[in-house]
Amino acid sequence: MKRRFALGTLAAAAALAAAVLVAPAARARSDKAAARQGEFSFALLGHNFPKGEGDAEFRRMLAEASRAEPAFLIANGIKSGSEPCTDSLYQERRDLMNSAERPLVLLPAGSDWTDCRNSNGKSNAIERLNRIRELFFPLPDALGKGKLVLNRQSGIAKFRDYAENTYWEYENVLFVTLNVPAKNNHYLSEAGRNSEYEDRMVANRGWLHRAFLHARRKNIAGIVLVMDGDIGAHVEQGFFARLAQKRDGFTEIRRIVRAQADKYRGQLLLVDNRKQGKAAPAIEWNKNVGHLALGAEWTALRVIPGSASLFALGSE
């Protein structure tokens, strides 16, 4: 009897010891899971394709980025500047984007429309931009097979042409796309030729105010603002004043973004298509404003709530 009691006592003690050893490991796993709550990744695709390889490169990047299983993809441009501005190319890229397994948000880049010419050699930039809007934005939702509902500026009657300007919220981060093309924001120095720029700036100004107001009211932790052109809002204010002569088409948009960032308590990440050569993408920070230039490859970004830097490169 005593022997059985002793054996039972030993077994109970062993079980208790095992539980004590297992509990910290279980708690560690639980703590790690809690720390990762709200963490996610998304993918960015630029349009700096090698000459003559745009179609193959876009297919490859789209496939690789999708395999990383991001929450969604953002394509910052349809084509490179060396590719034609034809309906057939636009339609081919649209079909590719719609084949993506994940939701895909498109922001047209300057290379998609600003330098386009008709058969007489005259600019047909505005016609091509409007055609892109017709082909890619017939519905408010994102492209691709996954579901992602977007707020498009075209839902406002006054700005019904600007379907490319969007915002959406995901896990307490606000994502914004804004039509700010490279090559000086499509500002034309010739007198009387800036109606497209001026009208678009009215729309962009209104969309930025709306997006930042939304972020402040909802206490959103971070904003990702995707544009084609590098507006330079992350560098010192006197830098652009020292640049030469011609009118800087980014002046107003840079001023607005800086003013809004000063009033915003979260982190603002600016993403653009500034060419980086062979340098690996890196986030440059100045106070609460970060800057990421997309390279020749697709880029994965991770959002880590509660960390000192909300945004980090890489998907894991």
C-alpha positions as CSV (number, residue, x, y, z in Angstrom):
1,M,0.0,0.0,0.0
2,K,2.8,2.4,1.0
3,R,4.7,1.4,-2.1
4,R,1.7,2.2,-4.3
5,F,1.2,5.6,-2.6
6,A,4.9,6.5,-3.0
7,L,4.8,5.6,-6.7
8,G,1.7,7.7,-7.1
9,T,3.3,10.6,-5.4
10,L,6.4,10.4,-7.6
11,A,4.2,10.3,-10.7
12,A,2.3,13.3,-9.6
13,A,5.5,15.2,-8.8
14,A,7.0,14.3,-12.2
15,A,3.8,15.5,-14.0
16,L,3.9,18.8,-12.1
17,A,7.6,19.3,-12.9
18,A,6.9,18.6,-16.6
19,A,4.0,21.1,-16.5
20,V,6.3,23.7,-14.9
21,L,8.9,23.2,-17.7
22,V,6.3,23.3,-20.5
23,A,4.4,26.3,-19.2
24,P,7.2,28.9,-19.9
25,A,7.6,27.6,-23.5
26,A,3.8,27.7,-24.0
27,R,3.7,31.3,-22.6
28,A,6.6,32.2,-24.9
29,R,4.7,31.0,-27.9
30,S,1.6,32.8,-26.7
31,D,3.6,36.0,-26.2
32,K,5.1,35.7,-29.6
33,A,1.7,35.2,-31.2
34,A,0.4,38.2,-29.4
35,A,3.4,40.3,-30.5
36,R,2.7,39.3,-34.1
37,Q,-1.0,40.2,-33.9
38,G,-1.7,42.8,-36.6
39,E,1.6,42.1,-38.4
40,F,1.3,41.7,-42.2
41,S,3.3,42.1,-45.4
42,F,2.5,43.7,-48.8
43,A,4.4,43.8,-52.0
44,L,5.3,46.7,-54.3
45,L,6.1,46.4,-58.0
46,G,7.8,49.1,-60.0
47,H,8.1,49.5,-63.7
48,N,11.9,49.9,-64.3
49,F,12.0,47.1,-66.7
50,P,15.1,46.4,-68.9
51,K,14.5,47.5,-72.5
52,G,12.6,44.9,-74.5
53,E,11.9,42.7,-71.4
54,G,8.9,44.4,-69.9
55,D,6.3,41.7,-70.4
56,A,8.5,38.8,-69.2
57,E,9.8,40.9,-66.2
58,F,6.4,41.9,-65.1
59,R,5.1,38.3,-65.3
60,R,8.1,37.1,-63.3
61,M,7.8,39.8,-60.6
62,L,4.0,39.3,-60.3
63,A,4.5,35.5,-59.9
64,E,7.3,35.8,-57.3
65,A,5.5,38.5,-55.3
66,S,2.3,36.5,-55.2
67,R,4.1,33.4,-53.9
68,A,5.3,35.4,-50.9
69,E,1.6,35.6,-49.9
70,P,1.3,39.3,-49.2
71,A,-2.0,40.8,-48.0
72,F,-2.1,42.6,-51.4
73,L,0.1,44.0,-54.1
74,I,0.6,47.6,-55.3
75,A,1.8,48.1,-58.9
76,N,3.4,51.5,-59.3
77,G,3.1,51.7,-63.1
78,I,2.0,49.6,-66.1
79,K,5.0,49.8,-68.4
80,S,8.5,51.3,-68.9
81,G,9.1,54.4,-70.8
82,S,10.6,52.5,-73.8
83,E,7.4,50.4,-74.3
84,P,4.6,51.6,-76.6
85,C,1.5,53.5,-75.4
86,T,-0.9,51.1,-77.2
87,D,-4.2,49.8,-76.2
88,S,-3.0,46.3,-76.8
89,L,-0.1,46.6,-74.3
90,Y,-2.4,48.3,-71.7
91,Q,-4.9,45.4,-72.1
92,E,-2.3,42.8,-71.9
93,R,-0.9,44.2,-68.6
94,R,-4.5,44.6,-67.3
95,D,-5.2,40.9,-67.9
96,L,-1.9,40.0,-66.2
97,M,-2.8,42.1,-63.2
98,N,-6.3,40.6,-63.0
99,S,-4.7,37.1,-63.0
100,A,-2.9,37.8,-59.7
101,E,-4.0,35.6,-56.9
102,R,-3.9,38.5,-54.4
103,P,-5.7,41.8,-54.7
104,L,-3.7,44.3,-56.8
105,V,-3.9,48.0,-56.7
106,L,-2.6,49.9,-59.7
107,L,-1.2,53.5,-59.7
108,P,-0.4,54.6,-63.3
109,A,3.1,56.1,-63.6
110,G,4.3,58.9,-65.8
111,S,5.9,56.4,-68.1
112,D,2.4,55.1,-68.9
113,W,1.1,58.3,-70.4
114,T,3.1,61.6,-70.1
115,D,5.5,61.0,-73.0
116,C,3.0,59.3,-75.3
117,R,2.7,60.7,-78.9
118,N,0.2,60.2,-81.7
119,S,1.0,59.3,-85.3
120,N,1.7,63.0,-86.0
121,G,4.3,63.2,-83.2
122,K,2.1,65.4,-81.1
123,S,1.4,64.7,-77.4
124,N,-1.6,62.6,-76.6
125,A,-0.8,62.3,-72.9
126,I,-4.3,63.3,-71.6
127,E,-6.0,60.9,-74.1
128,R,-3.8,58.0,-73.0
129,L,-4.3,58.8,-69.3
130,N,-8.1,58.8,-69.8
131,R,-7.8,55.5,-71.8
132,I,-5.9,53.9,-68.9
133,R,-8.7,55.0,-66.5
134,E,-11.3,53.4,-68.8
135,L,-9.4,50.1,-69.1
136,F,-8.1,49.6,-65.5
137,F,-10.7,51.3,-63.3
138,P,-14.2,50.3,-64.4
139,L,-15.0,49.2,-60.9
140,P,-14.1,50.6,-57.5
141,D,-12.5,47.4,-56.2
142,A,-8.8,46.4,-56.7
143,L,-7.7,44.2,-59.6
144,G,-6.7,40.6,-59.1
145,K,-8.7,37.6,-57.8
146,G,-8.8,38.6,-54.2
147,K,-11.3,41.1,-52.7
148,L,-10.1,44.5,-51.6
149,V,-12.5,47.4,-51.5
150,L,-11.0,50.8,-52.3
151,N,-12.1,54.4,-51.7
152,R,-11.6,56.1,-55.1
153,Q,-11.7,59.8,-55.6
154,S,-13.9,59.3,-58.6
155,G,-16.7,58.5,-56.2
156,I,-16.8,62.3,-55.6
157,A,-18.7,64.0,-58.4
158,K,-16.3,66.9,-58.6
159,F,-13.3,64.5,-59.1
160,R,-15.0,61.7,-61.1
161,D,-12.0,61.5,-63.5
162,Y,-9.5,60.7,-60.8
163,A,-10.1,57.0,-60.2
164,E,-6.4,56.3,-59.8
165,N,-6.4,58.3,-56.5
166,T,-7.4,55.8,-53.8
167,Y,-7.1,55.0,-50.2
168,W,-7.9,51.9,-48.1
169,E,-7.3,50.9,-44.5
170,Y,-5.7,47.6,-43.5
171,E,-4.8,46.6,-39.9
172,N,-4.6,50.2,-38.6
173,V,-2.4,51.4,-41.6
174,L,-3.8,53.7,-44.3
175,F,-2.6,53.2,-47.9
176,V,-2.9,56.1,-50.3
177,T,-2.2,56.2,-54.1
178,L,-1.8,59.6,-55.7
179,N,-1.2,60.6,-59.3
180,V,2.1,62.5,-59.1
181,P,4.1,61.4,-62.2
182,A,7.9,61.6,-62.4
183,K,9.5,64.1,-64.8
184,N,8.5,67.1,-62.8
185,N,4.9,66.2,-62.0
186,H,4.0,66.7,-65.7
187,Y,4.5,70.5,-65.2
188,L,5.0,72.1,-68.6
189,S,7.0,75.3,-68.9
190,E,5.3,76.5,-72.1
191,A,2.7,79.1,-71.4
192,G,-1.0,78.0,-71.5
193,R,-0.3,74.3,-71.5
194,N,-0.7,73.3,-67.8
195,S,-4.4,72.7,-67.5
196,E,-3.8,69.0,-66.9
197,Y,-1.3,69.7,-64.1
198,E,-3.5,72.4,-62.5
199,D,-6.7,70.3,-62.5
200,R,-4.8,67.3,-61.1
201,M,-3.2,69.4,-58.4
202,V,-6.7,70.5,-57.2
203,A,-7.7,66.9,-57.0
204,N,-4.5,65.8,-55.3
205,R,-4.7,68.6,-52.7
206,G,-8.2,67.5,-51.8
207,W,-7.4,63.8,-51.6
208,L,-4.4,64.4,-49.4
209,H,-6.4,66.5,-47.0
210,R,-9.1,63.8,-46.9
211,A,-6.7,61.0,-46.3
212,F,-4.7,62.7,-43.5
213,L,-7.9,63.8,-41.8
214,H,-9.2,60.2,-41.9
215,A,-5.9,59.0,-40.4
216,R,-5.9,61.6,-37.6
217,R,-9.6,61.0,-36.7
218,K,-9.1,57.2,-36.5
219,N,-5.7,57.4,-34.7
220,I,-4.2,55.3,-37.5
221,A,-0.6,54.2,-36.7
222,G,0.9,54.7,-40.2
223,I,0.3,55.9,-43.7
224,V,1.9,54.6,-46.9
225,L,1.7,57.2,-49.6
226,V,2.5,55.8,-53.1
227,M,3.4,58.1,-55.9
228,D,5.5,57.8,-59.1
229,G,7.6,60.9,-58.6
230,D,10.0,61.6,-55.8
231,I,8.6,64.8,-54.2
232,G,11.5,65.0,-51.8
233,A,9.4,65.6,-48.6
234,H,11.9,63.5,-46.6
235,V,14.9,65.8,-47.2
236,E,15.8,69.1,-45.6
237,Q,13.6,72.0,-46.7
238,G,16.4,74.2,-48.2
239,F,17.6,71.4,-50.5
240,F,15.3,72.1,-53.4
241,A,15.7,75.9,-53.2
242,R,19.4,75.4,-54.2
243,L,18.4,73.4,-57.3
244,A,18.6,75.3,-60.6
245,Q,16.4,77.4,-62.7
246,K,13.3,75.5,-63.9
247,R,10.0,75.5,-62.0
248,D,9.8,72.6,-59.6
249,G,6.5,70.8,-60.3
250,F,6.7,69.1,-56.9
251,T,6.8,72.2,-54.8
252,E,3.1,72.4,-53.8
253,I,2.7,68.7,-53.2
254,R,5.8,68.6,-51.1
255,R,4.6,71.6,-49.0
256,I,1.3,69.9,-48.4
257,V,2.8,66.5,-47.4
258,R,5.3,68.2,-45.0
259,A,2.5,70.3,-43.4
260,Q,0.3,67.2,-43.0
261,A,3.2,65.1,-41.7
262,D,3.9,67.7,-39.0
263,K,0.3,67.4,-37.7
264,Y,0.3,63.6,-37.9
265,R,1.4,61.6,-34.8
266,G,2.1,58.3,-36.7
267,Q,4.7,57.3,-39.3
268,L,4.4,58.3,-42.9
269,L,6.2,56.2,-45.6
270,L,6.6,57.7,-49.0
271,V,7.1,55.2,-51.9
272,D,8.1,56.2,-55.4
273,N,9.8,55.1,-58.5
274,R,13.1,57.0,-58.3
275,K,15.7,54.9,-60.0
276,Q,18.2,53.4,-57.6
277,G,20.6,51.7,-60.1
278,K,21.9,48.5,-58.5
279,A,21.5,49.7,-55.0
280,A,19.2,47.6,-52.7
281,P,16.0,49.4,-51.6
282,A,16.3,51.0,-48.2
283,I,14.0,53.2,-46.1
284,E,15.5,56.6,-45.3
285,W,13.9,58.3,-42.2
286,N,13.7,62.0,-41.3
287,K,11.6,62.5,-38.2
288,N,8.3,60.7,-38.8
289,V,8.7,60.7,-42.6
290,G,10.3,57.7,-44.4
291,H,11.2,57.3,-48.0
292,L,11.5,54.2,-50.1
293,A,12.5,54.2,-53.8
294,L,11.6,51.1,-55.7
295,G,14.4,49.3,-57.5
296,A,14.4,47.1,-60.5
297,E,12.9,44.2,-58.5
298,W,9.7,43.8,-56.6
299,T,9.9,44.8,-52.9
300,A,8.3,43.2,-49.9
301,L,7.4,45.4,-46.9
302,R,6.4,44.2,-43.5
303,V,4.2,46.1,-41.0
304,I,5.1,45.5,-37.4
305,P,2.7,47.1,-34.9
306,G,4.2,48.4,-31.7
307,S,7.8,48.4,-33.0
308,A,10.0,51.6,-33.2
309,S,9.8,51.4,-37.0
310,L,6.4,50.4,-38.1
311,F,7.7,49.5,-41.6
312,A,10.5,47.1,-42.4
313,L,11.8,45.6,-45.6
314,G,11.2,41.9,-46.2
315,S,8.1,39.6,-45.9
316,E,9.2,37.6,-42.8
